Amino acid sequence: MLQKFLPFLVWWPLVGRDSIKADLLAGLTGAVIVLPQGVAFAMIAGLPPEYGLYTAMVTPIVAALFGSSLHLISGPTTAISIVVFSTISHHADPGSAEFLSLVLTLTFLAGVYQLAFGLARLGTLVNFVSHSVVVAFTAGAAILIMTSQLKHVLGVYIPKGESFLHTWVDVFNEIGDINYYILTVALSTLISALLFKRFLPRLPYMLLAMIFGSLVSLLLGAEAHGIHLVGEMPAHLPPLSMPDFSIATIRQLAPEAFAVALLGLIEAVSIARSVATKSNQHINGNQEFIGQGLSNIVGSFFSSYAGSGSFTRSGINYQAGAKTPLSAIFAAVFLALTILLIAPLTAYLPIAAMGGIILIVGYNLIDFHHIKGIIKASHAETSVLLVTFLATLFLELEFAIYAGILLSLVFYLNRTARPKIVTLAPDPEERRRHFTNLERKALPECPQLKVIRIDGSLFFGAVSYTSSTLHRMKDKEPTLTHLLIVAKPINFIDVAGAEMLVQEAKYWKAQGGGLYLCGLKMETEKFLRRGGYLDEIGEHSLFTAKKEAIAEIYKRLEQPFCKTCERRIFRECKEFYDETN
């Protein structure tokens, strides 16, 4: 019981001299990596640079203590940052005091949603969000991120709050006013980052590239040529803050906070499970919900904005040899010490250099490999991908998430509402005459008895499709009067499905034959028996195996018809033919 409230007690016994050493090294690596990322993410969110670093100090500690993953690193992320900017920029000017207050309130509300989901044990909800939605939303957000940096990279004027399309129109109209000094700094930072990553992969390439970009801006004369600098960040730990708890603000932000909460949970749990497949660790989705929720609630009182799991930092944390969540705590501590020491140096960091770094971050977010795989694999998933992607670019970001999830659920429900109904027949070429799917191999069928297998559950959504399919079989084959359903793949039958089976039994009986079930799962059979449905279908119509069913049903076929039938696909047919001749 104590471990449920204090989940860090579960992994605390793993802490020892060796694990602490490994976690210290992993934490140091994580602190170096998150330094440029935190600044970049805060700028994407429309916040002062230090707020990204505050988020990277507070949220990882709380999430590590109250989550379930050994390697997940929480903090500011690209997708959450752009959703925060898109949401709050409609209500206040980015960077203003009102903007900061609303961001803190949004963070608090998102954390409350996430904590409530975790306490309600809704951790499995993220399993119903299609992977295509996440891939498409991330790709769309990445393009929005890169588009938002064009004014910083090109040095052209673009009004605040412009849409994706209008931003590109403005860029086209301002193309003759590009500041080539700013462009030089941005491209120098971008190209150097790529070179550092290529030839010095073990070093923090983003940090080195920003230092290089700062040196280039100093050589070019910086502000004398319109190259604006980030400015000196305050050299202190995250200050206390207070979200706006007024009824009007909460009512205004509650719907938008739900989208932020949902996106954060999807990111965190997906990343935790992805890393867990390598570390062979079991992830408790409900506990992750609680950890993410508490991290955002606590963070909102320490000048932090909404955070989630970071794929880059979590992956590097695992690769760096982290053993326990202490690595996340060490990373936050090292980051705090770093800020206290080097904060004055940010006064020389050009915004154009940050723009170049953010272009790389945005490009790396686009998962070209999975996008290509989705397009090749499924038309339905491609539709989800395309709708979510376009909605992300041209509509509100929270609506894009809802649209993608809704469309993926529609396709899911459509698939489950149309269970695969397979026609079977015995294969004479096999020694034991196994029943074979006629889609795989053309085989003759009995004119009076059709054997089918239903691959799916019989619930209220699948009743209409299943019933109409069975009736079409009868319409196509007038001599057909008996129907045997191989029910082993049917995992679930609800009241509507049971009533449909009763109606079908009456229908086939009226045709002079009957409906039969074989191989029902024990729980399904108990349900039909408890509800009295088997009484109406008929106990004599229930069988445990196909062989037993065929032997019994054959006795109920019209024997005069069997005498003239030349197909003789069952063993019983041949025995009857030999007896009559």
C-alpha distance (Angstrom), angle and dihedral (degrees) to the residues before:
residue distance angle dihedral
M1 . . .
L2 3.82 . .
Q3 3.81 90.3 .
K4 3.81 90.2 57.1
F5 3.80 90.4 60.3
L6 3.82 95.5 34.6
P7 3.83 104.4 33.0
F8 3.80 93.2 172.2
L9 3.82 86.4 75.4
V10 3.84 86.3 72.2
W11 3.80 94.8 64.0
W12 3.81 98.9 27.6
P13 3.86 92.6 91.3
L14 3.83 87.1 62.3
V15 3.81 90.4 64.7
G16 3.79 114.1 104.2
R17 3.78 141.6 133.0
D18 3.82 94.2 -73.9
S19 3.80 94.4 44.2
I20 3.82 92.7 48.4
K21 3.79 90.8 52.0
A22 3.81 91.3 49.7
D23 3.80 92.3 45.4
L24 3.81 92.0 49.5
L25 3.82 91.7 54.8
A26 3.83 91.9 45.0
G27 3.81 90.2 47.4
L28 3.80 92.4 51.5
T29 3.81 90.2 50.7
G30 3.80 90.8 48.8
A31 3.81 93.0 50.1
V32 3.81 92.1 53.4
I33 3.81 91.3 48.5
V34 3.80 97.1 47.0
L35 3.81 94.5 49.2
P36 3.84 96.4 79.3
Q37 3.79 92.5 29.8
G38 3.80 93.5 54.3
V39 3.80 91.8 52.0
A40 3.81 91.3 47.4
F41 3.80 94.4 47.7
A42 3.81 92.4 49.4
M43 3.80 90.3 53.4
I44 3.80 89.8 49.6
A45 3.81 88.9 53.0
G46 3.82 90.9 51.4
L47 3.81 92.3 -111.8
P48 3.81 132.9 124.9
P49 3.85 110.0 -86.0
E50 3.80 94.6 -110.1
Y51 3.81 91.7 63.8
G52 3.79 90.6 68.2
L53 3.79 89.2 54.5
Y54 3.81 92.6 45.9
T55 3.81 88.0 54.0
A56 3.81 90.3 49.3
M57 3.83 89.6 53.7
V58 3.82 101.9 45.9
T59 3.81 109.5 32.1
P60 3.86 97.5 50.1
I61 3.81 91.7 56.3
V62 3.81 95.7 51.0
A63 3.81 93.8 40.7
A64 3.81 91.0 49.1
L65 3.80 92.8 51.5
F66 3.81 96.6 45.4
G67 3.81 103.4 30.0
S68 3.79 128.2 82.1
S69 3.82 103.6 -130.8
L70 3.79 119.8 98.1
H71 3.80 93.5 -153.6
L72 3.82 109.3 27.7
I73 3.81 112.8 120.5
S74 3.79 115.4 -160.1
G75 3.77 128.1 -162.5
P76 3.81 139.5 98.5
T77 3.81 115.2 -11.0
T78 3.78 133.8 -172.9
A79 3.79 98.9 -118.1
I80 3.81 94.3 46.5
S81 3.81 90.8 45.7
I82 3.78 93.8 55.1
V83 3.82 92.2 45.0
V84 3.81 89.4 51.9
F85 3.79 90.7 50.3
S86 3.80 93.5 45.9
T87 3.82 92.0 47.6
I88 3.80 101.3 45.5
S89 3.83 98.8 34.5
H90 3.82 87.7 72.4
H91 3.80 90.0 60.9
A92 3.82 103.8 36.5
D93 3.81 142.7 8.1
P94 3.84 112.5 -87.6
G95 3.79 112.1 -102.5
S96 3.80 95.0 18.5
A97 3.80 123.3 124.4
E98 3.81 90.3 -110.7
F99 3.81 90.0 51.2
L100 3.82 91.3 52.9
S101 3.80 92.0 48.0
L102 3.81 92.6 50.7
V103 3.83 91.4 47.4
L104 3.80 90.3 54.4
T105 3.82 90.9 49.3
L106 3.81 90.8 48.1
T107 3.81 89.2 51.0
F108 3.79 92.6 49.7
L109 3.83 93.3 48.6
A110 3.81 92.0 47.0
G111 3.80 88.9 52.0
V112 3.81 91.5 50.1
Y113 3.81 90.5 52.5
Q114 3.80 91.5 48.9
L115 3.80 93.6 46.9
A116 3.82 90.7 48.5
F117 3.81 90.7 51.1
G118 3.79 90.5 50.8
L119 3.80 94.8 47.7
A120 3.82 89.2 47.5
R121 3.84 87.7 53.3
L122 3.79 94.1 -121.5
G123 3.80 93.6 143.7
T124 3.79 92.2 124.3
L125 3.81 91.5 62.5
V126 3.80 91.8 89.2
N127 3.81 88.5 63.2
F128 3.80 88.1 70.4
V129 3.80 92.9 59.1
S130 3.78 109.7 94.0
H131 3.78 116.5 -122.4
S132 3.80 86.5 -131.3
V133 3.82 89.7 64.3
V134 3.80 91.8 55.6
V135 3.82 93.4 44.8
A136 3.82 93.1 47.7
F137 3.78 95.4 43.9
T138 3.80 91.6 48.8
A139 3.82 91.3 48.9
G140 3.80 91.8 48.4
A141 3.81 91.7 46.5
A142 3.80 89.5 49.4
I143 3.82 91.3 55.4
L144 3.80 90.4 47.1
I145 3.80 89.3 50.7
M146 3.80 92.8 51.4
T147 3.80 91.0 45.4
S148 3.80 91.2 51.5
Q149 3.81 89.8 57.0
L150 3.81 96.4 53.8
K151 3.81 92.1 93.0
H152 3.82 90.3 53.4
V153 3.80 93.8 45.2
L154 3.84 97.7 43.2
G155 3.78 99.2 31.7
V156 3.81 93.7 -130.0
Y157 3.79 126.8 138.7
I158 3.80 116.1 -104.5
P159 3.83 118.9 170.3
K160 3.81 116.4 -117.2
G161 3.78 118.6 -98.1
E162 3.81 95.6 23.9
S163 3.80 116.8 157.5
F164 3.79 123.3 -116.6
L165 3.79 93.7 -98.5
H166 3.80 95.1 43.0
T167 3.79 90.9 49.7
W168 3.79 91.4 58.0
V169 3.82 90.6 46.0
D170 3.81 89.0 52.5
V171 3.81 91.3 48.2
F172 3.82 90.4 51.4
N173 3.81 91.4 49.2
E174 3.83 92.4 47.0
I175 3.79 95.9 43.4
G176 3.82 91.6 112.0
D177 3.82 92.2 56.1
I178 3.81 98.0 59.5
N179 3.81 113.5 145.4
Y180 3.80 101.8 -134.0
Y181 3.81 92.5 -165.7
I182 3.82 89.5 60.2
L183 3.80 91.0 43.1
T184 3.81 90.2 51.8
V185 3.80 92.1 53.5
A186 3.82 92.1 47.1
L187 3.82 94.0 47.7
S188 3.81 92.0 44.1
T189 3.80 89.9 54.3
L190 3.80 93.2 44.8
I191 3.81 95.9 47.1
S192 3.80 93.4 43.7
A193 3.82 90.0 50.6
L194 3.80 90.1 54.0
L195 3.81 91.3 47.7
F196 3.80 93.7 47.1
K197 3.80 90.1 49.2
R198 3.80 91.5 48.3
F199 3.80 100.1 45.4
L200 3.83 103.0 22.3
P201 3.82 102.9 34.4
R202 3.82 94.3 158.3
L203 3.81 93.2 60.1
P204 3.84 125.4 78.5
Y205 3.81 94.7 -96.7
M206 3.84 95.5 -174.9
L207 3.79 92.5 54.1
L208 3.82 92.3 46.7
A209 3.81 90.8 47.6
M210 3.81 92.1 52.2
I211 3.81 90.0 50.5
F212 3.81 88.9 50.2
G213 3.81 91.2 48.3
S214 3.81 90.0 50.4
L215 3.81 90.7 52.9
V216 3.82 90.8 49.4
S217 3.81 90.9 51.3
L218 3.83 90.6 50.3
L219 3.81 90.5 51.4
L220 3.81 90.9 49.6
G221 3.79 93.7 50.4
A222 3.82 97.7 -103.1
E223 3.81 111.9 -143.0
A224 3.80 92.4 16.9
H225 3.81 86.3 73.8
G226 3.79 97.5 37.9
I227 3.81 96.5 -91.0
H228 3.79 102.7 146.2
L229 3.80 120.5 -152.6
V230 3.80 128.9 -140.4
G231 3.79 91.3 -124.1
E232 3.77 131.5 -135.2
M233 3.79 114.8 -48.6
P234 3.80 120.0 -141.0
A235 3.80 110.9 -94.9
H236 3.78 99.1 -137.3
L237 3.78 141.3 93.3
P238 3.84 122.3 -88.3
P239 3.82 107.2 -63.0
L240 3.78 122.6 -136.1
S241 3.80 115.5 -92.7
M242 3.79 138.7 -178.6
P243 3.83 126.3 -140.3
D244 3.79 118.4 -137.8
F245 3.81 106.2 -100.6
S246 3.81 97.3 -177.9
I247 3.80 114.8 135.2
A248 3.81 92.2 -122.9
T249 3.82 92.9 54.0
I250 3.79 94.3 45.3
R251 3.80 91.0 48.9
Q252 3.80 89.6 48.7
L253 3.80 96.7 49.2
A254 3.84 103.1 31.6
P255 3.86 96.1 88.8
E256 3.82 92.5 45.3
A257 3.81 92.0 45.8
F258 3.80 88.5 57.9
A259 3.82 90.2 62.0
V260 3.81 91.2 47.8
A261 3.82 90.2 49.3
L262 3.79 92.8 48.8
L263 3.79 94.0 47.8
G264 3.81 91.2 47.3
L265 3.79 92.5 51.5
I266 3.80 93.0 47.2
E267 3.80 90.5 51.0
A268 3.79 95.8 45.2
V269 3.81 99.0 45.6
S270 3.81 93.6 41.2
I271 3.80 91.8 51.5
A272 3.81 92.9 43.6
R273 3.80 91.0 52.4
S274 3.80 92.1 44.7
V275 3.82 92.2 55.1
A276 3.82 90.8 40.5
T277 3.81 90.8 61.0
K278 3.80 87.2 64.7
S279 3.80 97.1 41.3
N280 3.85 94.2 41.7
Q281 3.78 91.3 -127.0
H282 3.80 127.0 147.7
I283 3.80 113.9 -124.7
N284 3.79 120.6 -148.7
G285 3.81 104.6 -147.7
N286 3.80 93.6 -164.1
Q287 3.81 92.0 52.6
E288 3.80 90.7 49.1
F289 3.80 89.0 53.1
I290 3.82 89.4 52.8
G291 3.81 92.4 46.6
Q292 3.80 93.5 49.9
G293 3.80 91.9 44.9
L294 3.80 94.4 50.9
S295 3.80 91.9 45.3
N296 3.80 91.5 56.2
I297 3.81 94.1 42.5
V298 3.81 92.4 50.5
G299 3.80 91.8 40.1
S300 3.80 92.7 56.4
F301 3.85 88.0 65.0
F302 3.83 92.2 49.9
S303 3.81 102.0 52.8
S304 3.82 93.6 -93.3
Y305 3.78 126.7 134.9
A306 3.80 127.9 -146.5
G307 3.79 113.6 -52.5
S308 3.78 137.6 -179.4
G309 3.79 140.6 172.8
S310 3.80 116.2 -48.5
F311 3.79 116.4 -141.6
T312 3.81 94.1 -160.4
R313 3.80 96.8 47.6
S314 3.82 93.5 39.9
G315 3.79 91.9 50.9
I316 3.80 92.8 47.6
N317 3.81 90.2 45.5
Y318 3.81 89.8 57.2
Q319 3.82 93.3 43.2
A320 3.81 90.5 48.9
G321 3.80 88.6 62.0
A322 3.80 102.5 -103.6
K323 3.80 112.6 173.9
T324 3.81 103.9 -176.1
P325 3.84 139.4 12.8
L326 3.81 87.2 -92.6
S327 3.82 85.3 89.1
A328 3.83 89.1 68.0
I329 3.80 90.6 49.9
F330 3.81 91.8 47.9
A331 3.83 90.0 49.5
A332 3.81 90.5 54.0
V333 3.83 91.5 48.4
F334 3.81 93.0 48.2
L335 3.81 89.9 48.2
A336 3.81 90.8 52.2
L337 3.82 91.0 51.1
T338 3.80 90.7 47.5
I339 3.79 92.5 51.6
L340 3.79 91.3 51.6
L341 3.81 89.6 53.8
I342 3.82 106.2 38.3
A343 3.82 104.9 26.3
P344 3.85 92.4 106.9
L345 3.82 90.0 58.9
T346 3.82 91.7 66.5
A347 3.80 87.2 74.9
Y348 3.84 86.1 79.9
L349 3.81 96.1 48.2
P350 3.83 111.4 110.1
I351 3.81 118.5 -139.6
A352 3.81 87.7 -134.9
A353 3.81 89.5 61.7
M354 3.79 89.6 52.3
G355 3.80 87.8 49.7
G356 3.79 90.5 55.6
I357 3.81 91.3 49.6
I358 3.80 92.1 48.4
L359 3.82 90.1 52.3
I360 3.82 88.2 58.5
V361 3.81 92.1 45.7
G362 3.81 90.4 50.7
Y363 3.81 94.5 47.6
N364 3.81 92.0 49.3
L365 3.80 89.4 54.7
I366 3.82 92.3 65.3
D367 3.79 107.0 93.4
F368 3.81 99.5 -152.0
H369 3.81 92.5 171.0
H370 3.80 94.9 58.1
I371 3.81 93.4 39.3
K372 3.80 89.7 55.7
G373 3.82 91.2 46.5
I374 3.83 92.8 49.9
I375 3.81 92.4 49.7
K376 3.81 91.2 50.9
A377 3.80 96.3 43.0
S378 3.80 108.0 46.9
H379 3.81 139.2 13.6
A380 3.80 90.8 -157.2
E381 3.81 93.6 52.0
T382 3.80 89.3 44.8
S383 3.82 88.5 56.2
V384 3.80 90.4 51.2
L385 3.81 89.5 47.7
L386 3.82 93.3 49.6
V387 3.81 96.4 44.4
T388 3.81 93.0 48.1
F389 3.80 92.2 45.3
L390 3.82 95.0 49.7
A391 3.81 92.4 42.1
T392 3.80 89.1 52.9
L393 3.79 91.2 53.5
F394 3.79 100.6 41.3
L395 3.82 107.2 22.9
E396 3.79 137.1 46.3
L397 3.79 111.0 -60.7
E398 3.79 95.2 -128.6
F399 3.82 89.0 51.6
A400 3.81 89.4 51.9
I401 3.80 89.9 57.9
Y402 3.80 92.2 48.2
A403 3.82 92.2 45.3
G404 3.80 93.1 51.7
I405 3.80 93.4 46.0
L406 3.81 92.3 46.2
L407 3.81 93.2 49.1
S408 3.81 92.9 47.1
L409 3.83 89.3 50.2
V410 3.81 90.1 49.8
F411 3.80 90.6 54.2
Y412 3.80 90.7 44.7
L413 3.80 92.6 51.0
N414 3.79 90.5 45.3
R415 3.80 90.2 54.3
T416 3.79 94.1 47.0
A417 3.82 91.0 44.5
R418 3.82 89.5 57.5
P419 3.81 105.2 52.4
K420 3.77 116.0 -167.9
I421 3.81 109.4 -100.9
V422 3.79 110.2 -160.8
T423 3.81 125.5 -167.3
L424 3.81 114.5 -139.1
A425 3.79 134.8 -163.3
P426 3.85 134.1 172.6
D427 3.79 114.6 -95.4
P428 3.84 109.7 -134.1
E429 3.81 91.3 -161.0
E430 3.79 91.9 65.5
R431 3.79 117.8 81.5
R432 3.82 94.1 -131.4
R433 3.83 92.6 36.3
H434 3.79 94.4 -123.7
F435 3.78 115.8 -162.2
T436 3.80 110.1 -104.5
N437 3.80 132.4 -159.1
L438 3.80 106.9 -107.0
E439 3.82 90.0 -142.9
R440 3.79 87.5 66.0
K441 3.80 97.1 42.9
A442 3.81 132.4 12.1
L443 3.81 108.9 -122.0
P444 3.82 133.1 163.6
E445 3.81 118.5 -99.9
C446 3.77 133.8 -149.2
P447 3.84 109.3 -98.9
Q448 3.83 91.5 -141.2
L449 3.82 103.0 36.4
K450 3.78 127.2 47.6
V451 3.81 121.1 -168.8
I452 3.80 116.1 -154.5
R453 3.80 136.9 171.6
I454 3.80 122.3 -146.4
D455 3.81 111.6 -147.9
G456 3.77 101.7 -163.2
S457 3.77 144.6 38.8
L458 3.80 123.4 -66.6
F459 3.80 102.8 -131.8
F460 3.79 132.6 143.4
G461 3.81 92.9 -82.3
A462 3.82 94.1 53.8
V463 3.83 98.3 43.1
S464 3.81 98.4 88.2
Y465 3.82 95.2 46.4
T466 3.82 94.1 45.5
S467 3.80 94.6 47.6
S468 3.80 94.5 47.5
T469 3.82 90.7 48.0
L470 3.81 91.8 53.3
H471 3.80 91.5 49.0
R472 3.81 91.4 49.9
M473 3.81 88.1 56.4
K474 3.78 89.3 57.2
D475 3.81 92.7 46.5
K476 3.81 91.4 53.1
E477 3.83 93.9 47.7
P478 3.83 111.9 38.8
T479 3.83 93.0 -176.3
L480 3.81 91.6 57.7
T481 3.82 111.6 108.2
H482 3.82 105.6 147.9
L483 3.81 127.9 61.6
L484 3.81 125.3 -170.4
I485 3.81 115.6 -165.5
V486 3.80 116.6 -158.6
A487 3.81 96.3 -146.5
K488 3.79 101.5 -179.5
P489 3.87 94.4 106.8
I490 3.83 91.6 50.6
N491 3.80 103.0 104.2
F492 3.76 98.2 175.5
I493 3.81 139.5 22.5
D494 3.79 121.6 -175.6
V495 3.82 129.0 -166.6
A496 3.82 92.8 -85.5
G497 3.81 90.7 50.6
A498 3.80 92.2 48.1
E499 3.79 92.0 49.6
M500 3.80 89.4 49.2
L501 3.82 89.9 55.2
V502 3.81 89.8 50.4
Q503 3.82 91.1 51.3
E504 3.81 91.6 46.8
A505 3.80 90.5 50.0
K506 3.81 89.4 54.5
Y507 3.80 91.4 45.5
W508 3.80 95.2 52.3
K509 3.78 91.0 43.2
A510 3.81 88.1 55.3
Q511 3.82 88.2 54.3
G512 3.79 88.5 60.1
G513 3.78 96.3 -100.0
G514 3.79 136.1 64.1
L515 3.79 150.4 -116.2
Y516 3.81 117.7 -109.8
L517 3.82 134.7 -170.9
C518 3.77 127.7 -156.3
G519 3.80 133.3 179.7
L520 3.80 97.1 18.9
K521 3.79 114.0 175.6
M522 3.79 114.1 -110.0
E523 3.82 95.1 -114.1
T524 3.79 92.1 47.3
E525 3.79 91.7 49.5
K526 3.82 90.9 48.9
F527 3.81 90.0 52.3
L528 3.81 92.4 51.6
R529 3.78 91.1 46.1
R530 3.83 95.2 47.2
G531 3.79 91.9 50.6
G532 3.80 92.9 49.1
Y533 3.80 91.4 -117.8
L534 3.81 93.6 124.7
D535 3.80 89.2 57.1
E536 3.79 89.1 59.2
I537 3.79 95.4 41.4
G538 3.81 90.5 46.0
E539 3.79 129.3 -111.1
H540 3.80 88.1 -123.9
S541 3.85 87.5 64.7
L542 3.80 94.0 61.1
F543 3.83 120.9 90.5
T544 3.78 135.9 171.5
A545 3.83 98.4 -144.3
K546 3.81 139.7 21.3
K547 3.81 93.5 -119.7
E548 3.80 92.1 56.1
A549 3.80 91.3 43.5
I550 3.82 95.2 51.0
A551 3.80 92.3 47.8
E552 3.82 91.6 53.4
I553 3.81 98.5 39.3
Y554 3.80 91.5 49.2
K555 3.81 88.6 65.1
R556 3.80 88.9 58.9
L557 3.80 95.9 52.8
E558 3.81 120.8 103.4
Q559 3.78 102.0 -91.5
P560 3.84 96.3 -159.1
F561 3.80 87.8 58.6
C562 3.81 90.2 49.0
K563 3.85 90.6 55.4
T564 3.80 91.7 61.7
C565 3.83 96.5 37.4
E566 3.80 113.7 107.9
R567 3.80 98.3 -171.4
R568 3.83 97.5 77.0
I569 3.81 94.6 173.8
F570 3.84 97.4 162.4
R571 3.80 126.9 69.4
E572 3.81 87.0 -123.5
C573 3.81 89.1 59.1
K574 3.81 92.2 57.9
E575 3.81 92.6 45.1
F576 3.81 90.1 51.3
Y577 3.81 91.2 47.0
D578 3.82 92.1 50.5
E579 3.82 91.4 49.0
T580 3.81 94.2 50.4
N581 3.78 92.3 47.8
